[in-house]
Amino acid sequence: MVLTANNSRVFPRQFNHDYPSAARGEGAYLFDTTGKAYLDASGGAAVSCLGHGHPRVIAAIKAQLDKIAFAHTSFFTNETTEELAQFLTDRAPAGFGRVYFLSGGSEANDTAMKLARQVHLERGHVERSHYIARHQSYHGNTVGTLSLSGYPARRAPFEPILLPNISHIAPCYAYRHQHGDESLEQYGLRAAGELEIEILRVGPDKVAAFFAETVVGSTLGAVCAAPGYFREIRRICDKYDVFMVLDEVMSGMGRTGNLFACLAEGVVPDMISIAKGLGGGYQPISALMVRDDLVETIESGSGAFMHGHTYIGHATACSAALAVQKIIDEENLLERVQRIGARVQDVLVQRLSAHQHVGDIRGRGLFLGVEFVQDKVTKRPFPRANKIAARLKKTAQENGLICYPDCGTVDGKDGDHVMLAPPFILPEEAIDELVDKLARSIDQVLGMD
Ligand code: PLP
């Protein structure tokens, strides 16, 4: 049966849209039920870090299922979850001795919001209930994390039910915000300085936590912070006793070439949320890495974090993540991400930088972005009404390429980019195919505007 929008009983992401049915996956490729192949150059949304159909991950899941699929964490722990926590804390920046396992990125960030609040409360800082995040950011779709997200289009219908105790500062986005007379480092300090201004505006005793994506994913398209930006953010957070939470749901777990993306920034935050690449799509799993001093407050205080979901620490999900992470470690894939990532970025630059509508090519490791402009000199974007991102997504998929375009790049409204996040095992010979298909899709879409 061919599934169409009319005969499907699934509540789709988008109505009036026919989705091909994914039948199987193999390495960097997905195949639909008609046999058509798609090069998965974004892992969906930076998820499939090991590609599809990895036999070792599948075997690990099956072996776990043969032992135990699920035992509720209010009654039991299990060996696999313990081993994964050990694996992650061994490799995290110093001082992260505990991991709280969840099922998705939104849950991990919601958990960080609540943990920040409870730790402040247990330290006697009852006034601290305000959160600061950044414009053009995405932290999730629950009411709490959408409130954090600086994503006007997704927020719009829900504004009246979003949390009022959250404000936003500018992202660190040099391509658009760096002044001509300042160095990248000076710009980074100026951008970070906005946090101090906002903390003082809200009230220095009122802020619980600051949230930022270490490398901004879907909303900006792989934008790295200016050098020194996060060190200055850390200094400001310390000065005002504000917890620094880095959202590495997309950028973490090796995507940028480091297991934790913040390792490249020379900072240690208070919490790190990780998700997509943790289980590589083989199981839904996320986690919140928590620094020891926060854990200690709860442990020696109330003794319990007032939180929990049914599926936290799920053994099957943890078995998939443990297998994914062991493979990345044993096969030295982080080094490969750095090498192949640099190569993909080089080929993108060779092929696309002269294009009249390509404004910027950026990113780190295998987390890359291309920003489109109507005019290269003025950086004027295409109007939102042109629907460049949506058309590029559709055209690329027709051309057998899965990539991740989005709009609102400039100010949450106008501007378009495409994000690329191919698997760490992307074959070298697939790089040209990736860039060929992307270039052709861009020409097909932008050639008409
Ligand atoms: N944080 C970031 C940076 C994300 O990119 C996403 C999802 O794309 C989320 C949080 C939310 O994760 P999930 O969709 O798993 O809830």
Boltz pocket constraint, residues with backbone or C-beta under 6 A from the ligand:
constraints:
  - pocket:
      binder: B
      contacts: [[A, 45], [A, 103], [A, 104], [A, 105], [A, 106], [A, 107], [A, 109], [A, 138], [A, 139], [A, 140], [A, 141], [A, 213], [A, 217], [A, 218], [A, 247], [A, 248], [A, 249], [A, 250], [A, 251], [A, 275]]
      max_distance: 6.0
